[in-house]
Amino acid sequence: MHRTGFEPEVRSGRPWLWTALAAAVVVGAVTWMVRPQPVSCRSAAPTTTWVTVPASVAPDSVIPQQIPSTDAPPVPERGEARFYAFTPAVACSLPDLPLDGYYVGVPTGEYDGSLPCGTYVDIDGPLGSVRAQIVDRCPGCAPHQYDLSRATFEAIANTHDGVAPIRINRVRDPNPAPELFYRVQQSSSADWIGLLFSGSGNPIRQVDLRAESGGDWRNLRRGYDNYWSVSGAGAGPFTARVTDVYGHEALIPNLTIEPGQLRHTGIRLYSLDAPAPLAPVTAPPPVVVVTTVVPAPDTCKS
């Protein structure tokens, strides 16, 4: 069969469909290319911190304080001082006193039968202060007048003045506590014994004696020369008991009758207690605080 010039042209009946499909493909491709990308973030690793905090110690609620003494402190007395040429021959019979020592002679009324012998006083004068030992009696002194050794007077006043106003204060329990010593009087025997005691620091109120093997205590009598004596005590050896006016007491063993003997005992009539050490404070264990910090994301990529 052959065509003639009069045959109709054959065409597609839906050309718009292909155009729509092509447009859809183009739009989809563009959409895919410009789509938003998911955010990719990297976070820093968590940081853990260990902190040791010292435990707090509660302050001690006990406040150190001085416990008041039940005894009233000595009251300084006003007086008048002069000085004299000191010699070892003193009313208190104390042995081996250096000539340049600090000594005091008290009026007869204060000597009181040798009661203050060997004790100490603090003296304040125009030029200074000094501690001195009572070793003598001043027969010519009126009440509140005192004879000082030259060394004592020079420590508190000018010797050119001759006389000086003072304040004098009796010392209780001088520190350090002195050592007790005794001397057996020259004429002592099994029938009668005389004993001089010193190094007590405080006035001696009483001395008792008994045989070393035991038995009853015998009270000794104090003499004006500061010796204590008793008759018929025996040949010894003895134990002596020394008591001061404040109630301090010491026992001195193995005392023998050796006239003229001077013996240092190594014993003290009282002791000055050191302050008790503070109890150690046990601190509680330290507190460990663990802190974990998780930071926010810090590195992100599109």
KESE-822417 format. One line per 3 residues: their letters; for each residue x, y, z of N, C-alpha, C, O, CB. Coordinates in steps of 0.1 Angstrom, whole numbers, m for minus. Atoms other than C-alpha are relative to their C-alpha. Glycine has a CB too. Example, Ala and Ser with C-alpha at 12.3 -4.5 7.8 and 13.67 -1.06 7.14 Angstrom:
<recs>
as) 9,m12,0,123,m45,78,9,12,0,19,12,7,m10,0,12 ~ m9,m11,0,137,m11,71,m8,11,8,m3,22,9,4,5,m14
</recs>
This chain:
<recs>
mhr) 9,m12,0,0,0,0,9,12,0,20,12,6,m10,0,12 ~ m8,m12,1,13,34,m7,m9,12,5,m21,12,4,6,3,m14 ~ 8,m11,m6,4,67,9,m3,10,m12,4,11,m22,9,7,11
tgf) 4,m10,9,m14,93,m9,2,14,7,3,14,19,m14,m2,m5 ~ m2,m13,m6,m11,129,m2,m12,4,8,m12,14,16,2,10,m11 ~ 12,m3,m7,m45,129,13,m2,m7,13,m12,m6,19,m12,m2,m8
epe) 1,8,m13,m38,105,44,3,9,12,12,18,12,9,m12,0 ~ m2,m8,m12,m41,121,79,13,m4,7,17,m15,6,m11,m1,10 ~ m13,2,m8,m8,125,102,m4,m6,13,m13,m1,20,8,13,2
vrs) 2,7,m13,m7,101,132,8,7,11,20,8,9,3,m15,m1 ~ m7,m7,m12,2,120,166,m4,m6,13,m14,m13,14,m3,15,0 ~ 3,5,m14,4,111,203,m12,8,5,m13,20,3,12,1,9
grp) 12,m6,m6,m28,118,221,3,8,13,m6,16,16,m10,m9,1 ~ m2,m6,m14,m11,130,256,14,5,1,22,0,9,m3,m10,11 ~ m14,m5,m1,20,151,251,2,7,13,14,8,17,2,10,m12
wlw) m2,m7,m13,15,170,284,4,m9,11,11,m4,20,m13,7,4 ~ m4,9,m11,20,139,305,15,m1,1,21,m2,12,m6,m14,m2 ~ m14,1,0,56,136,294,7,12,6,17,12,13,6,m3,m13
tal) m5,m13,m5,62,172,302,m1,1,15,9,5,22,m7,12,m6 ~ 2,0,m14,48,168,337,10,m9,7,16,m6,18,m14,m4,4 ~ m10,9,m6,70,138,344,14,5,1,21,4,10,m1,m14,m7
aaa) m13,m5,0,101,155,333,2,11,11,12,12,17,3,6,m14 ~ m1,m11,m10,93,185,355,1,m6,14,9,0,22,m12,10,m1 ~ 0,7,m13,87,162,385,14,m5,3,19,m4,14,m10,m11,1
vvv) m14,5,m2,121,146,380,9,11,3,18,9,12,5,m8,m12 ~ m10,m11,m3,139,179,379,m3,6,14,7,8,21,m3,11,m11 ~ 3,m6,m13,121,192,410,5,m10,11,11,m5,21,m15,2,2
gav) m5,9,m10,129,160,429,15,0,2,20,m1,13,m4,m14,m3 ~ m15,0,m1,166,161,420,5,13,7,14,12,15,6,0,m14 ~ m4,m12,m7,168,197,431,m3,0,15,5,4,23,m7,13,m6
twm) 4,1,m14,150,190,463,10,m9,8,14,m6,19,m14,m6,2 ~ m10,9,m6,174,161,471,13,7,3,20,5,13,2,m12,m8 ~ m13,m6,m2,204,183,466,0,11,10,10,13,17,4,6,m14
vrp) 0,m11,m9,192,212,487,m6,m4,14,m9,5,22,m7,12,m6 ~ 7,4,m13,177,191,516,9,4,11,21,4,10,m3,m15,m1 ~ m8,m2,m12,189,200,551,7,m12,5,1,m23,6,m9,6,12
qpv) m8,11,m5,217,178,564,m3,m2,15,m4,8,22,15,2,m4 ~ 1,2,m15,213,162,599,13,6,7,24,4,2,m2,m15,4 ~ m11,m6,m8,235,180,625,7,m11,7,1,m19,14,m5,11,10
scr) m9,10,m7,264,159,638,8,7,10,16,16,6,9,m8,m10 ~ m7,m7,m11,277,170,672,9,m9,7,5,m21,9,m10,7,9 ~ m9,8,m9,306,158,693,1,7,13,4,19,14,14,m1,m7
saa) m1,m5,m14,304,164,730,12,m4,7,18,m15,4,m13,m4,8 ~ m12,4,m8,334,166,753,m4,m10,10,m15,m11,15,5,13,7 ~ 2,11,m10,338,137,776,m3,6,14,2,16,17,13,m9,1
ptt) 3,m5,m14,323,141,811,13,1,8,22,m7,7,m10,m9,7 ~ m12,m2,m9,349,155,837,m4,m3,14,m14,3,19,5,14,m2 ~ 2,3,m15,350,140,872,11,6,8,22,4,6,m1,m15,2
twv) m10,m6,m9,367,160,899,m2,m5,14,m13,m6,20,m2,16,0 ~ 0,5,m14,377,145,933,6,11,9,18,15,6,8,m13,1 ~ m5,m11,m9,381,172,960,0,m5,14,m11,m10,19,m9,13,m1
tvp) m1,4,m14,393,163,995,m1,12,9,7,21,8,13,m8,4 ~ 2,m12,m8,379,188,1020,3,m4,15,m3,m13,20,m15,5,m1 ~ m2,3,m14,394,188,1055,m12,2,9,m20,11,7,12,9,6
asv) 12,m1,m8,368,181,1081,2,12,10,12,14,16,m2,m13,8 ~ 0,m11,m9,360,211,1102,m1,m5,14,m9,m14,18,m12,10,m2 ~ m1,4,m14,369,208,1139,m7,11,8,m4,23,7,14,m2,5
apd) 7,m10,m8,345,225,1162,9,6,11,16,m2,17,m12,m7,7 ~ m8,m6,m10,362,250,1184,m3,m5,14,m14,m8,18,m1,15,0 ~ 2,4,m14,368,239,1220,m8,9,8,m5,21,8,14,m3,7
svi) 9,m9,m7,341,252,1241,5,3,14,m1,11,22,m14,m6,1 ~ m6,m2,m13,363,250,1272,10,11,m1,20,9,m7,6,m13,6 ~ m10,m11,0,381,283,1278,9,m1,12,4,m2,23,m8,14,0
pqq) m10,1,m12,413,280,1299,m3,12,9,m4,24,5,14,0,m5 ~ 1,m11,m9,409,300,1330,7,m4,13,9,m15,16,m15,2,3 ~ m7,1,m12,427,305,1362,m10,m3,12,m19,5,14,9,12,4
ips) 9,3,m11,410,288,1391,4,8,13,16,7,17,0,m16,4 ~ m4,m8,m11,409,312,1420,4,m8,12,m3,m18,15,m11,10,3 ~ m4,6,m13,427,302,1452,m9,3,11,m15,14,11,15,4,4
tda) 9,m2,m11,407,297,1483,6,9,10,0,15,19,m4,m13,6 ~ m7,m8,m10,434,316,1502,2,14,m6,5,16,m18,13,m6,4 ~ m2,m14,4,435,354,1500,15,3,m3,23,m1,5,m5,10,10
ppv) m14,m3,2,468,366,1484,5,9,10,m2,18,15,2,6,m14 ~ m6,m9,m10,492,383,1507,m1,15,m4,0,18,m16,15,m4,3 ~ 2,m14,3,487,420,1509,14,7,3,19,6,14,m11,7,8
per) m12,m7,m3,519,441,1505,m1,10,11,m12,17,12,6,7,m13 ~ 1,m9,m11,527,462,1535,11,11,m2,22,8,m7,3,m7,14 ~ m10,m11,1,544,496,1536,9,m1,12,6,m4,23,m7,14,m1
gea) m10,0,m11,576,499,1556,11,9,m3,11,17,m12,4,m15,3 ~ m12,m8,1,610,514,1560,12,m9,1,12,m18,10,0,12,11 ~ m12,9,0,643,498,1552,13,8,2,14,20,m2,1,m7,m13
rfy) m14,m5,m2,679,505,1563,9,m12,m2,4,m24,m4,2,7,14 ~ m9,12,3,710,483,1558,10,0,11,13,10,18,6,1,m13 ~ m10,2,m10,736,469,1581,11,m9,m5,10,m15,m16,m6,m6,13
aft) m11,9,4,769,450,1580,m4,m14,4,m3,m18,16,13,5,7 ~ 5,13,m2,757,415,1576,11,m9,5,22,m9,m1,m7,m6,m12 ~ m9,10,m4,775,387,1595,m7,m14,1,m19,m14,3,7,3,14
pav) 7,13,0,768,349,1595,m6,m3,13,m14,m12,14,10,m11,m4 ~ 5,3,m13,760,350,1632,m14,6,1,m16,16,7,9,5,12 ~ 14,m5,0,722,354,1627,m9,m7,10,m6,m18,15,m6,m2,m14
acs) 9,6,m10,694,348,1651,m7,m13,m4,m10,m21,4,m11,11,3 ~ 6,12,5,679,321,1629,9,m12,m1,5,m23,m4,m6,2,m14 ~ m10,11,0,711,300,1632,2,m7,m13,7,m18,m13,m4,m10,11
lpd) m2,7,13,711,292,1595,15,0,m4,22,10,m3,m8,8,m11 ~ m14,2,2,744,278,1584,4,5,m15,m4,5,m24,4,m14,2 ~ m6,m1,14,767,287,1554,m7,11,m8,m9,9,m20,0,m13,m7
lpl) 7,m10,8,751,320,1544,11,9,m6,20,14,1,m9,9,10 ~ m10,m8,6,772,339,1518,m1,15,5,m13,19,7,m1,m1,m15 ~ 1,m13,m5,781,374,1529,m7,10,m10,m11,21,m6,14,5,3
dgy) 6,m9,9,768,390,1497,m14,m5,m4,m19,m1,m15,9,0,m13 ~ 13,5,3,734,373,1498,m11,10,3,m8,21,9,m3,m13,8 ~ 11,m9,m2,700,389,1499,m8,m4,13,m15,m14,13,m10,0,m12
yvg) 6,4,m13,688,388,1536,m7,12,6,m5,24,3,11,m4,9 ~ 8,m10,m7,664,406,1559,0,m4,15,m1,m16,19,m15,0,m6 ~ 3,1,m14,662,411,1596,m13,7,3,m15,18,0,12,6,9
vpt) 13,m5,m2,627,416,1609,m1,5,15,6,1,23,m11,m11,m3 ~ 2,m5,m14,614,435,1640,m3,m12,9,m8,m22,5,m11,10,0 ~ 2,11,m10,611,414,1672,m15,m5,0,m17,m17,1,3,6,14
gey) 14,4,1,573,414,1669,m3,m10,m11,m11,m19,m10,m9,12,m1 ~ 2,9,12,574,398,1635,9,m13,1,6,m23,m6,3,7,m13 ~ m9,12,m1,602,374,1645,m8,m12,6,m5,m23,3,13,3,9
dgs) 10,9,m5,576,356,1666,6,m14,4,2,m24,0,m11,m3,m10 ~ m6,12,m5,599,331,1683,7,m8,m11,8,m20,m9,m10,m9,6 ~ m8,6,11,618,323,1650,m10,m6,m11,m5,m13,m19,9,m10,5
lpc) 9,6,9,586,314,1631,3,3,m15,3,m6,m23,m14,5,2 ~ m2,m3,14,595,332,1598,14,m3,m5,18,m1,m16,m2,15,m3 ~ m14,3,5,632,320,1597,0,m9,m12,m7,m19,m13,7,m7,12
gty) m2,8,12,642,308,1563,m10,3,m11,m9,m3,m22,0,m14,3 ~ 10,m3,10,612,322,1545,4,12,m8,14,18,m6,m14,2,7 ~ m4,m10,9,612,348,1518,m11,11,m1,m23,10,2,1,m6,m14
vdi) 8,m12,3,598,383,1511,4,7,m13,16,7,m16,1,10,12 ~ m2,m8,12,595,404,1480,0,15,5,m9,19,11,m10,m2,m12 ~ m1,m14,m5,607,440,1486,0,9,m13,9,7,m22,13,2,8
dgp) 0,m10,10,599,469,1463,5,13,6,0,18,16,m14,2,m6 ~ m6,m12,m5,619,501,1467,0,11,m11,m5,8,m22,14,m2,6 ~ 0,m11,10,625,534,1449,7,m4,m13,4,2,m24,7,12,6
lgs) m8,3,12,650,519,1424,m2,m14,m5,4,m18,m16,15,1,4 ~ 1,13,5,639,483,1420,m7,m10,10,m12,m5,21,13,m6,m4 ~ 6,11,m8,626,450,1435,10,m11,2,19,m13,m6,m13,m5,m6
vra) m9,11,m3,643,420,1451,m7,m10,9,m16,m6,17,14,5,7 ~ 5,10,m9,635,388,1468,11,m4,10,22,m6,6,m5,m13,m7 ~ m10,2,m10,653,382,1501,m5,m10,10,m18,m12,12,4,13,7
qiv) 3,10,m10,654,356,1529,0,6,14,10,13,17,9,m12,m2 ~ 0,m5,m14,645,363,1565,9,m10,8,7,m22,9,m15,m1,6 ~ m10,8,m7,675,351,1585,3,6,14,11,0,21,12,m1,m8
drc) m4,m6,m12,677,375,1614,m11,8,7,m22,10,1,12,10,m3 ~ 9,m9,m8,660,396,1641,7,14,2,19,14,4,m4,m7,13 ~ m5,m14,m2,664,434,1644,m6,5,13,m17,10,13,m4,9,m12
pgc) 5,m4,m13,661,442,1681,m4,15,0,m13,19,7,10,m3,11 ~ 2,m14,0,662,480,1674,m10,5,m10,m13,17,m10,13,7,m2 ~ 10,m4,10,636,480,1647,m14,2,6,m19,m7,13,0,m9,m12
aph) 14,m2,m4,602,495,1653,m9,m9,m10,m4,m14,m20,m5,15,0 ~ 9,7,9,571,478,1637,1,6,m14,1,18,m16,m14,0,5 ~ m1,m3,14,574,478,1599,14,7,m4,15,14,m14,m11,10,m4
qyd) m13,m4,3,611,487,1600,8,m13,m2,7,m22,5,7,9,11 ~ m7,12,4,635,462,1584,15,3,m2,19,14,m8,m6,m6,m12 ~ m15,m1,3,673,457,1584,3,m9,m12,0,m21,m12,8,m5,13
lsr) m4,8,12,686,446,1550,15,m1,m1,22,8,3,m6,7,m13 ~ m14,1,3,719,432,1541,3,10,m11,m6,15,m19,4,m14,m5 ~ m4,m11,10,739,457,1519,m4,m4,m14,m9,5,m21,15,2,1
atf) 4,5,14,733,436,1487,m15,2,m2,m19,6,m13,4,m14,m2 ~ 15,m1,2,695,437,1493,m3,15,m1,m11,18,m10,m7,m6,13 ~ 4,m15,0,694,475,1500,5,6,m14,m3,14,m19,7,7,12
eai) m5,m5,13,715,482,1469,m9,m3,m12,m9,4,m22,14,m4,m3 ~ 9,4,11,690,464,1448,m13,8,m1,m20,8,m11,m4,m15,1 ~ 13,m7,0,661,486,1458,1,15,3,m8,23,1,m9,m6,10
ant) m2,m14,m3,676,520,1468,15,4,0,23,m5,m2,m6,3,14 ~ m14,m5,0,707,542,1469,5,0,15,m1,5,24,0,15,m5 ~ m5,2,m14,729,534,1499,4,14,6,4,15,18,13,m8,0
hdg) m2,m14,m5,737,572,1502,m12,5,7,m10,14,16,4,9,m11 ~ 12,m5,m7,702,577,1513,m1,m6,14,m7,1,23,m13,m3,m8 ~ 0,6,m14,706,553,1543,m13,m6,3,m13,m17,9,3,10,10
vap) 14,5,m3,668,548,1546,m8,1,m13,m6,11,m20,m6,8,12 ~ 9,0,12,642,540,1520,m14,m5,3,m15,m15,11,7,m8,m12 ~ 13,5,m1,605,536,1518,m2,m13,m8,3,m14,m19,m11,10,m4
iri) 1,13,7,595,500,1508,m14,m5,1,m22,m1,9,10,m10,5 ~ 12,9,m1,566,477,1501,5,m14,1,13,m18,m7,m10,2,m12 ~ m5,13,m3,571,442,1515,m11,m10,0,m22,m7,5,8,m1,14
nrv) 10,10,2,552,411,1506,5,m14,3,16,m18,m2,m5,0,m15 ~ m5,14,m4,555,376,1522,m3,m9,m12,m13,m8,m19,m8,m5,12 ~ 0,9,12,561,348,1496,m5,m13,5,1,m19,15,13,m1,m7
rdp) 4,13,m4,541,316,1499,4,m10,m11,3,m6,m23,m16,m1,1 ~ m4,10,9,554,284,1482,10,6,m10,7,5,m22,m12,m6,m7 ~ m9,m5,11,584,300,1465,4,m10,m10,5,m22,m7,13,6,7
npa) m3,9,11,593,286,1432,14,3,m6,17,14,m9,m11,1,m11 ~ 2,14,m3,614,265,1428,m1,m4,15,5,3,23,10,m9,m7 ~ 1,4,m14,606,246,1460,14,m3,5,21,m11,m2,m9,m12,2
pel) m13,3,m5,638,245,1481,1,m14,6,m9,m21,8,4,11,10 ~ m3,14,m6,654,213,1495,1,1,15,8,10,20,12,m6,m6 ~ m1,0,m14,649,205,1531,14,m5,5,19,m14,m1,m11,m9,6
fyr) m12,5,m6,680,202,1552,m1,2,15,m9,9,20,13,7,m5 ~ 1,m1,m15,687,198,1589,14,m1,6,24,m6,m1,m9,m11,6 ~ m12,0,m7,715,202,1614,m3,m5,14,m12,0,21,7,14,0
vqq) 1,5,m14,719,183,1647,8,9,9,20,11,7,5,m15,1 ~ m7,m10,m9,728,207,1675,12,m7,8,11,m19,10,m10,5,11 ~ m12,6,m5,762,202,1691,m1,m8,13,5,m18,14,10,12,2
sss) 1,6,m13,751,192,1726,m10,m12,0,m14,m16,10,m4,10,10 ~ 11,11,1,726,165,1713,6,m13,5,17,m16,4,m5,m1,m14 ~ m4,14,m4,726,130,1728,m13,m8,1,m24,m3,m4,7,1,15
adw) 12,9,m1,702,101,1735,m10,6,10,m22,3,10,4,m14,4 ~ 9,m6,m11,688,122,1765,m7,12,m5,m18,16,m1,8,3,12 ~ 6,m13,5,682,154,1746,5,2,m14,17,1,m17,3,12,9
igl) m5,m3,14,683,163,1709,m6,13,m5,m18,16,m2,m5,m12,m9 ~ 5,m12,6,681,196,1691,3,m1,m15,13,m5,m19,8,12,7 ~ m1,1,15,674,199,1654,m4,13,m6,m14,19,m2,m9,m11,m5
lfs) 3,m11,8,675,228,1630,m5,m4,m13,2,m11,m20,13,10,m1 ~ 5,3,14,653,225,1599,m1,13,m8,m6,23,m3,m13,m7,2 ~ 2,m11,9,654,248,1570,m2,m5,m15,m2,m17,m17,12,10,0
gsg) 3,4,14,647,248,1532,m15,m4,m1,m18,m11,m11,9,m12,m4 ~ 14,3,1,610,246,1539,m8,10,m9,m18,7,m14,m7,1,14 ~ 7,m10,8,601,278,1519,m10,7,7,m11,20,6,m6,m7,m12
npi) 11,m5,m8,572,284,1542,3,m1,15,12,m9,19,m14,m6,m3 ~ m2,2,m14,571,289,1580,m4,m14,5,m14,m19,1,m8,11,8 ~ 2,14,m5,574,256,1598,m9,2,13,m6,9,22,13,m7,4
rqv) 9,0,m11,545,250,1622,3,m10,11,1,m8,23,m15,m1,m5 ~ m1,11,m10,554,217,1638,11,m10,m5,12,m12,m17,m13,m7,2 ~ m10,11,3,582,191,1639,m3,m11,10,m4,m9,22,15,5,1
dlr) 2,11,m9,576,156,1653,11,m11,m3,17,m11,m14,m15,m7,m3 ~ m11,10,1,600,127,1659,m5,m13,5,m12,m13,15,13,5,7 ~ 3,14,m5,596,89,1663,12,m9,m4,19,m6,m13,m13,m5,m4
aes) m11,10,3,620,59,1663,m3,m5,m15,m14,m6,m19,0,m11,10 ~ 1,5,13,627,46,1628,m8,m13,m1,m14,m16,m11,14,m2,m6 ~ 7,13,m1,613,12,1639,m14,2,2,m22,m8,1,7,m8,11
ggd) 14,m2,m3,580,28,1647,m3,5,14,6,8,21,m8,m13,m2 ~ 3,m5,m13,561,40,1677,m8,13,m1,m12,17,m12,12,2,9 ~ 8,m13,0,543,72,1687,9,12,m4,21,12,m1,m5,2,14
wrn) m7,m12,3,552,106,1674,2,8,12,m7,9,21,m8,8,m11 ~ m3,m9,m11,568,130,1698,2,14,m6,9,16,m15,12,m4,9 ~ m1,m14,5,563,168,1693,12,7,6,15,6,18,m13,7,4
lrr) m12,m8,m4,594,190,1694,m4,14,3,m14,19,m3,11,m1,m10 ~ 3,m14,m4,594,225,1709,10,9,m7,22,6,m8,1,2,15 ~ m8,m9,7,607,254,1689,7,10,9,1,15,19,m8,8,m10
gyd) m7,m9,m8,634,276,1704,2,14,m7,m1,15,m19,14,m6,3 ~ m2,m13,5,642,313,1699,11,0,m10,12,9,m19,3,10,11 ~ m11,1,9,673,302,1680,m3,m8,m13,6,m11,m21,12,m5,7
nyw) 5,7,12,652,283,1654,3,m15,1,1,m22,m9,6,5,m12 ~ m2,15,m2,662,248,1668,m13,m6,7,m20,1,15,12,m3,9 ~ 11,8,m6,636,222,1677,6,m10,9,15,m17,5,m9,m6,m11
svs) m6,9,m9,642,201,1707,m10,m9,7,m22,m6,8,8,8,10 ~ 8,9,m7,629,171,1727,9,m8,10,21,m10,6,m9,m9,m9 ~ m8,8,m10,641,152,1758,m4,m15,0,m16,m18,m3,m1,6,14
gag) 4,14,m2,643,114,1762,m4,m7,m13,m12,m16,m12,m10,m1,10 ~ 5,7,13,638,105,1725,8,m13,m2,3,m21,m10,3,10,m11 ~ m8,12,3,665,78,1726,12,2,m9,15,13,m13,m9,m11,m5
agp) m12,m1,8,695,70,1705,m2,0,m15,7,3,m22,9,m12,4 ~ 3,m1,14,678,68,1672,3,m13,m7,6,m23,0,7,11,m7 ~ 3,m11,9,678,65,1643,m15,3,0,m23,m4,6,3,m4,m15
fta) 13,m5,m1,646,85,1638,m6,3,m14,1,4,m24,m1,13,9 ~ 7,m6,12,620,96,1613,m6,13,5,m13,14,15,m11,m9,m6 ~ 6,m13,m3,611,133,1614,m11,4,m9,m11,1,m21,12,11,0
rvt) 11,m5,8,579,148,1603,m1,15,1,m2,21,12,m14,m6,5 ~ 0,m15,1,579,185,1592,m12,5,m6,m16,0,m17,13,5,m7 ~ 13,m5,5,547,204,1587,1,15,0,5,21,10,m12,m5,9
dvy) 0,m14,0,544,240,1576,m14,6,3,m23,m2,6,4,5,m14 ~ 12,m7,m4,517,266,1584,m12,m2,m10,m23,1,m7,2,15,2 ~ 10,2,10,498,257,1552,m4,m15,m1,m12,m19,m10,5,4,m14
ghe) 4,14,0,496,220,1560,8,m9,m9,6,m21,m9,m14,m2,m5 ~ m10,9,7,524,207,1537,8,m8,10,12,m3,20,9,9,m9 ~ m7,10,m10,541,177,1553,10,m8,m7,8,m12,m19,m11,m9,7
ali) m10,8,6,572,158,1546,6,m9,11,8,m5,23,12,8,m6 ~ m6,10,m9,588,127,1563,15,m1,m4,18,m3,m16,m7,m14,m1 ~ m14,1,2,626,126,1567,5,m12,7,5,m12,20,8,13,5
pnl) m4,12,m7,639,91,1574,14,m1,4,22,8,0,m3,m12,m9 ~ m14,4,m4,670,77,1590,8,12,5,19,15,1,8,m5,m13 ~ m7,m12,m7,679,108,1611,7,m6,12,2,m12,21,m11,11,4
tie) m9,5,m11,708,100,1634,5,11,8,6,22,4,11,m9,m6 ~ m6,m10,m9,723,118,1663,15,1,m2,23,m7,3,m3,m4,15 ~ m14,m4,3,755,132,1650,2,15,2,m1,22,m7,5,m5,m15
pgq) m1,m14,m3,762,165,1667,8,8,m11,19,4,m15,6,2,13 ~ m7,m8,10,771,192,1642,m3,m4,m15,1,3,m24,14,1,2 ~ 2,5,14,760,171,1612,m10,9,m7,m21,13,m2,m6,m14,1
lrh) 8,m8,9,745,191,1583,m4,m10,m12,5,m14,m19,6,13,m5 ~ 3,9,11,725,169,1559,m11,6,m9,m21,11,m4,m5,m13,7 ~ 10,m4,10,706,178,1527,m7,m13,m3,m2,m23,m6,7,6,m13
tgi) 8,12,0,677,154,1524,m4,m3,m15,m8,m15,m17,m12,2,8 ~ 6,2,13,667,158,1487,m15,0,0,m21,m4,m10,5,m14,m5 ~ 15,0,m2,631,162,1500,m5,14,0,2,23,5,m4,m7,13
rly) 6,m13,0,609,191,1493,m14,0,7,m21,m10,6,m2,5,m14 ~ 12,0,m8,580,201,1515,m12,2,m8,m23,m3,m4,1,12,10 ~ 12,m1,8,557,209,1487,5,m1,m15,17,0,m18,m7,14,2
sld) m4,1,14,556,205,1449,m10,10,m7,m21,11,m4,m2,m14,m5 ~ 8,m9,8,544,230,1423,m3,m8,m13,5,m10,m21,8,13,m4 ~ 5,8,11,523,210,1398,0,8,m13,m4,20,m13,m14,m5,3
apa) 1,m7,13,528,219,1362,m14,m1,m6,m21,m11,m3,11,m7,m10 ~ 13,1,6,497,226,1342,m2,m13,m8,7,m17,m15,m2,12,m10 ~ 3,12,7,481,195,1329,0,2,m15,m6,12,m20,m14,m6,4
pla) 0,m2,15,487,190,1291,m14,m1,m5,m22,m9,0,9,m10,m7 ~ 13,0,7,457,196,1269,m2,m14,m7,7,m19,m13,m2,11,m10 ~ 3,13,7,440,164,1257,1,2,m15,m4,12,m20,m13,m6,4
pvt) m1,m2,15,448,158,1220,m14,m1,m6,m22,m8,m2,9,m11,m6 ~ 13,m1,7,419,166,1197,2,m9,m12,10,m7,m21,m3,14,m4 ~ 0,9,11,412,138,1173,m9,5,m11,m21,7,m9,m5,m14,4
app) 8,m6,11,401,153,1140,m7,m11,m7,m2,m22,m9,10,7,m10 ~ 7,10,8,374,135,1121,6,m2,m14,13,7,m19,m15,4,m2 ~ m6,3,14,383,119,1087,m4,11,m10,m15,16,m8,m3,m14,m5
pvv) 4,m10,10,384,143,1058,m12,m5,m9,m14,m17,m11,12,3,m9 ~ 11,3,8,354,145,1036,4,1,m15,10,11,m19,m12,10,2 ~ m3,1,14,358,135,999,m12,4,m8,m22,m3,m7,6,m14,m4
vvt) 11,m5,8,335,154,975,3,m3,m14,13,1,m20,m2,15,2 ~ m2,5,13,331,138,941,m10,9,m9,m22,8,m7,m2,m15,m2 ~ 8,m8,8,318,162,914,2,m4,m15,13,m4,m20,3,15,2
tvv) m1,4,14,310,150,878,m7,12,m8,m18,15,m6,m7,m13,m3 ~ 5,m11,9,306,178,852,m2,m5,m14,7,m9,m20,9,12,0 ~ 2,4,14,289,170,819,m2,13,m8,m13,19,m7,m13,m10,m1
pap) 1,m13,7,295,199,795,m10,m1,m12,m13,m12,m16,13,4,m5 ~ 9,m1,12,271,210,767,8,m3,m12,20,m1,m13,m7,14,m1 ~ m8,2,13,280,200,731,7,12,m4,2,23,m4,m10,m5,m11
dtc) m9,m12,3,308,222,719,5,m1,m15,10,9,m19,11,1,9 ~ m5,1,14,316,208,683,m11,m6,m8,m14,m18,m6,13,m8,0 ~ 11,5,9,289,204,657,4,2,m15,11,12,m18,m13,8,3
ks) m3,m1,15,292,198,619,m13,m2,m7,m21,m11,m4,11,m11,m4 ~ 12,1,8,265,203,594,2,m11,m11,m7,m14,m19,m4,13,m7
</recs>
